[in-house]
Amino acid sequence: MKKHLFFDLDRTLWDFDGNSKRALNQLYNDAKIEQSNFSFIAFHNHYVEVNASLWKSYGKKEITKDFLRDERFRKTLENWKLDAPMLIKHFSDGYVELSPKQTELFPNTLETLSELKKIGYEMHIITNGFKEVQYIKLENCKLRTFFDIIVCSEEVGFNKPDPKIFQFAMNKAGATAENSFMIGDDYEVDILGAERVGMKTIHFNPQIEEKQIKHINQITNLSQLPWKLLEL
């Protein structure tokens, strides 16, 4: 029986935090904001908090995608009493354009995926990211050819950890929970979500966060994945 591997994309294969920071730094510099007002570090730190909060609201279907894209920058700039529609648009449009074109992956991503493909695993993506952005990331980072099925939450209408998105992905891939593995960094969203539908899980935890360290199947580097799969 073939084994199906379902990967999260952001913060599991694609270095979301590093790539996002690089894109924002370019936009910050291009905006030529008077740096005496606030530094990039202060801007970035506040943006990360605002963005995380809004993504939680989006996951609960409390806000729309379009609202999230603008509001995260409006609220960030508001912290410095900046309410400039053109500046908000500069960041909002520019981030969607620049961010997915960044190409930093986690160490050993391409090598590990190549090894798994040679072994004969069928590999897929389940992501909560926006469709048009996630496909650009996959293409630019030379990841697309590794995966048979790409499932983006906005296409399905449900975000991880909703069981429906995992069921949808397995059905589309012709997989069952018994021969499916979910690999992801978010313990609540990827791991517990997949386990609720009976999938086996491997938690990618490169930072070894204390609250998550007890999960029985855990890797801290993607190079460990082939060996971990052999144990299961």
N, C-alpha and C positions, 0 to 999 in steps of 0.2 A: 504493500500500500504506500503510495507516494505521500511524503510529508509536505505540508504547505506551511511556509513561513510568512507571516504577516508582520510587516515592519511599520512602525511609526516613522515619520520623516523628520520633523523638526526636533532638534535636541537628541536625536537618536542616530541619524546618519548625517544630516545637514546641520552644521554648527549655527543654529539660529541666533544665539546670543552674540557670537563674534561677528557674524555676517550683518546682523541688524545694527550693531554698534558702528561698523565701518560705513554703512550706508548713511546712518544718521550723522556721523561726523562730517561726511562730505557735504550733506545738505546744510548742516550748521555753518560750515565754512563758506559755502556758496551764498548763504543768506546775508553774510557780512553783518551779522548782528553785533552791536557794540558790546565787546566782551567785558566791559566794566559792569554791564548789567548782570550777566551771569556766565559762568564758565560752561564749556561743553560737558564736563563731568557732572555738574549740577543739573544741567538740562537732561542729560541721559539718565541719570539716576531717577529723576522725577518722572520722566517719560515711562520708564520701565514699570514703576508702581501704577501709574495711571493706565497703561496699556493692559497690564495683568488684570486689573479690576474690571475694565471694560470687556475683556475677553470672557471673563466669568459671566458677565451679564449677557453677552452674545450666546454663550453656551446654553444659557437658560431661556433663550429666545425672548429676552426682555428688550433687546435693541437689534437694529438691522446692521447688515454689513456696511452699508454706506454711512450710517451714523457713526459706527465705530471708527471708520477710517479718518473722518474729520475730527471727531470729538476727542480722540486721544491727543491730538496736537493742540486743539483749542484749550483743553484743560491743562496741558503742560505749560503752554505759553501764558495762560491766565495766571499762573503762579508768580509771574514777573510783571503782572499788569499789562501784558501785551495782548490786545484784542484786534489783530490786523488780519482781515479776511485773506488778503493776498499772501501773507506770510503763512497762514494756516494752509492755504492751497499749495504753496511751495513745498511744504513738508509732506502734506497728505498725498499729493500726486507724485512727488519725487520719490517718496519712500516706496510706493507700490512699483514704481519703475526701476529703482536702483536695487532694492533689497534682494529680490529673487535672482538678480544677476551675479550676486556674490557667490563664490565657489568653494569656500572653506568647508571641508568635511571633517568628521571626527577621525582620529588616527586609525589607519588600517581598514577604512570603509571599503575602498575599491578592492583591496586584496582579499578581504573576507568574503565579499559578495561573489567575487570570481571563484573562490574556492568552493563556496556553497553551490554555485551553479554547476561546477564540474562534478560535484558529488551527485547532483541530480534533484536537489530540492526545487520545488516550485515556489517562487517568491512573489509577494504582493505588497502593496502599500495601503494602509488605512490612515487617513490624516484628517484632522479638523481644520486644516488650512483652506484658504480660498482656492478654488479650482484653477483659475487663470494664473495664479502666482505659483502654485505647487508644480504645475507642469513645466514652467520655465526653469525652476530650480532643478528638476530632474534632468532636463535636457542639457542645461549649461554645465552641470557637474558630471555628465556622462553616466548617469545612474539609470536612465529610462530603460535601457536594453536588458537590465537585470530582472525587470518586473513584468509579470503577465497581466495582473489586474491592478488598476489604480482606483481607489475609492476615496473620494473627497466628501466630507460630511454635507456640504451644501447641495451636492447632487442628490444625496439620499434623503435629506431633510431631517437628519438626526446626527447629533454630535456624539463622539465617544464621551462618556462611558455607556451611553444608551445601548442596550442589547441589540436593538434593531440594526445598528450599523455593522456590528460584528456578524450577525446572521446574514445580512445582505452581502457582505464581502465573501463569506464562505459559500453562499449559494452561487454567487457569480463565478467563483473560482472552481466550483465543483468539489468543494472540500467539506469534510465533516469536522465537528469539534474534536473528535478522537484523534484525527491526524493533522490538527492545526496548532501552530504555535504563534503566540503574539509576542513580539519583541519591542519594548518601548521604554522610555525614560520616566514617564509620569505614572507613579504608583497607583494613584486613584483612578486616573482616566484610562490608561492602557492596560495595566495589570489586573486590577480588581474588576474593571469593566469586562475584560475578556474572560476572566475566570467565572464570571456569573453566567456565561453561556457555555461553560464546560471546556473552553480552550486551555491548552497548556500555556504557560507564560514564562518568559525570561526577562527579568528586570535589568535594563541597562542603567547602571548607577555609577558613572565615572567619578562623581564627587563623593561617593560613599556617605550619603546623608544618613545621619544617625537614626532618624525615625523609620528609615526604609531598609536598614542594613540586615534585618532579620529574614527577609524573603529568601526562601530556600533555593530558588534558582536565580542567581544574580551574577552578572559580569560587570567588570569595571573597564574593560577594553574590548572592542569588537573582535579582536583576534582570538578571544577566548570562546567565541560563539560556537564554532564547529565542534570543539571538544565538549562543550556543555550539552549540545544537542545529542551527542553520542551517549551521554549518560542517561538521557530521558527516554 
